[in-house]
Amino acid sequence: MRAVSYAQFGGPEVLHVADVPVPEPGPGQVRVRVAASVVHPVDLMIRSGRFPAPLPTGLPYTPGWDVAGTVDAVDPAVEQFTIGDNVIGFSPWLQTTVGAHAEYVVLDAAWLTSAPAGVPATEAATLPTNGLAAAQALDLLAVPAGSTVLVTGAAGQVGGFVLALAPATGLHATGLAGTDDRAFVETLGAAFLSRSDDPTGMFDAVIDLAVIGPSLLGLIRDGGGYVAASPPLRPEPVREIRTFALEVLPDGSRLGELVKLVTSGDIPLRVADVYPFADAAAAHDRLGKGGVRGGVVIVP
């Protein structure tokens, strides 16, 4: 099969299309014929050799977390999926280095759920990793209904999902974003703060996706909550503020709940652009320039 691959760290130019063996599903797994996947900032960090922690296997790597596609082969022990089912999910790449930028990918059945009906694969692929990251960030906070939450980086992929999910959990969200993103933030029912100004106000919690840092603790009421974008960025607690770090985990059941919200129109899916495997370097370059609104999608 064809897959995007790289055998050395470096710029986008190290990416190429390689012929690799078709994987076989093991116990509790399914093989998915990939229709679409998504490029994430962590993919760029790993490819460039800047990821700060050891990975479970060495080069070469096939990148890619999210997948939207069709079940192609199933372990006999798997009961919830059959060949031909349209599914979405993601590979926890930092634990498996199993990449989804390939014609086929094998994943645990528990990591997948049925794809939203009537939604193109290029859109559906933008949901799993970032949608679950948003849901799990709100789970970490565990603040009661009626609480106020400031979301930095609110117009990004995860931030947009947080804003969309907040009303469903009874939270009042405020999105910190660029002035050009005001309409998007307000369309999701959130209040808007411009990132060109110093953040003001007091909140019950903060989800800091723009990596502004511990200075935001000053905007949180005593006993509130703070979620950092990754474990190294988690500040020490102060004033009984609970601090957490986001480490998104695959969860097919929870992803199924998000699919229902997509189908009902409560969660918007955004695609910035779509690239074939052969243009993976251009996709990485596009994301690396910043300012992308929506998923940068890779298709076979």
Protein Blocks (a to p, Z undefined) as FASTA:
>chain_A
ZZdddfbdcdfklpccdddddddddehiacdddfbdcddfklmmmmnopafbdcfbdcdd
dedjbdcdddfbdcfklmkbcehiacdddddfklnopafbbfbdcddfklpccddehiaf
klmmmmmmmmmmmmmmmmmnopaehiacddehklmmklmmmmmmmmmnopacdddddfkl
mmmmmmnopacddfkbccedjdfbdcdfkonojmlmmmpcehiacddfbfklpccdeehi
acddddddddfklmmmmmmmmmnopaccddfbdcdfklmmmmmmmmmngoiacjddddZZ
